[in-house]
């Protein structure tokens, strides 16, 4: 039992080291155009899928990251239900990397 506890403790330390090294946190911020209410959701991540067109150019990677972080409007057929307004509304979604 002592050996199992040591092995599990060692695995936990490795897991924590990996998380500390590679894990980040993304905040998705949703703002209602009607009432201006902002709701935020925090999500942990270890990787992000970002499409990059020209894999040999650093500027393409920077552009892809900028595009990923741009605010996105949801409107028309893709409206969001605001709990504050109690109806479907146009919104902005903004993704922010949290340090």
SVG drawing of the C-alpha trace seen along z (x, -y; Angstrom):
<svg xmlns="http://www.w3.org/2000/svg" viewBox="-38 -48 46 50">
<polyline fill="none" stroke="black" stroke-width="0.4" points="0.0,0.0 2.8,-2.4 4.4,-1.7 1.0,-2.4 0.6,-5.6 4.1,-6.7 3.4,-5.8 0.1,-7.7 1.7,-10.7 4.4,-10.7 1.8,-10.6 -0.1,-13.4 3.1,-15.5 3.8,-14.7 0.2,-15.7 0.4,-19.0 3.8,-19.8 2.2,-19.2 -0.8,-21.3 1.4,-24.1 3.5,-24.0 0.8,-23.7 -2.6,-24.6 -4.1,-28.0 -7.5,-29.5 -9.8,-31.1 -12.6,-33.5 -15.5,-33.7 -17.3,-37.0 -20.8,-37.4 -22.4,-40.9 -26.0,-41.5 -26.7,-44.4 -30.0,-45.2 -29.3,-45.3 -25.4,-45.4 -25.2,-42.6 -21.9,-40.7 -21.6,-37.0 -18.3,-35.2 -17.4,-31.6 -14.0,-30.2 -12.6,-27.2 -9.2,-25.5 -7.3,-24.3 -4.1,-22.6 -4.2,-23.3 -6.2,-25.4 -7.0,-24.4 -6.4,-27.4 -6.4,-27.0 -3.2,-28.4 -3.0,-28.8 0.7,-29.2 2.6,-27.1 6.0,-28.6 5.1,-32.2 5.1,-33.6 2.8,-36.5 0.2,-33.9 0.3,-32.4 -0.1,-35.8 -3.0,-36.6 -4.7,-33.3 -4.4,-33.9 -5.7,-37.5 -8.7,-36.2 -9.4,-33.6 -9.5,-36.3 -11.7,-38.7 -15.1,-39.4 -17.8,-37.4 -21.3,-38.7 -24.3,-36.4 -27.3,-37.8 -30.3,-37.1 -30.7,-33.3 -27.9,-32.8 -29.2,-34.9 -28.4,-34.2 -31.0,-33.9 -30.3,-36.5 -31.5,-35.5 -31.6,-39.2 -33.8,-40.3 -35.7,-36.9 -35.5,-36.9 -33.2,-36.2 -30.9,-39.0 -27.8,-40.0 -24.6,-39.6 -20.8,-39.9 -18.7,-36.9 -15.1,-37.7 -12.4,-35.2 -9.7,-36.3 -6.7,-34.3 -6.5,-34.5 -3.0,-34.4"/>
</svg>
